Amino acid sequence: MRKAKQIFQGAVDVFAEKGFDRATMDEVAERSGVAKGTLYYHFGGKEDLIRFLMEEGVGQLTEHVEQARNQSADPVEQLRRAIEAQIVFFDQNREFCQLLLKGVWSTSDRQIQFREIMQKYFNQLQEIIDAGIAHKQLRAMPAEWAAVSLFGMVSIVSLRVILQGRPIDRKELTEFLFQQYLYGASLPEEKQGTC
């Protein structure tokens, strides 16, 4: 277990610095503080390591959001907590966020793997949205698309802030994205047409 954490962090560091294609297994082993043979014992090659990295990181994200979600039974509040948990996770794991959102799109095989790995996370968001629809708190919509669009919205805004090197005001960003997701860019009905 300890070795897996070491390898995960070492791989995140090296891949964030060099990219998936330029990084070598030797560099990952060195940064992880493990022997090259140990790395090859656990992973057949770099693509296996990349898959492990994505599965481990997305698993951590899913768990982080699940814990936040379980603090409320109300689907709309769960939505707010899921948004905040994703922002917090990305802020605490900036290098992984960049790898997840930039690096996995480099080959068609990685794109397929990424979609498979992300499905558990999307299912979690979809459950929240389905519950909101069932409780008449959200309008009827394709929950699968709504889950993917929620992930995309939160991810891209978080990535932009991270790439700018700015700190994230988690509460402000959560509230903005929550309101944007629920209401879009439209004015409340009582203010429409008064501009």
Buried (B, 14 or more C-beta within 10 A) or exposed (E): EEBEEBBBBBBBBBBBEEEBEEBEBEBBBBBBEBEEEBBBEBBEEBBEBBBBBBBBBBEBBBBBBBEBBEEEEEBBBBBBBBBBBBBBBBBEBBBBBBBBBBBBEEEEEBEEBBEEBBEBBBBBBBBBBBBBBEEEBBEEEEBBEBBBBBBEBBBEBBBEBBEEEEEBEBEEBBBEBBEBBEEEEEEEEEEEEEE
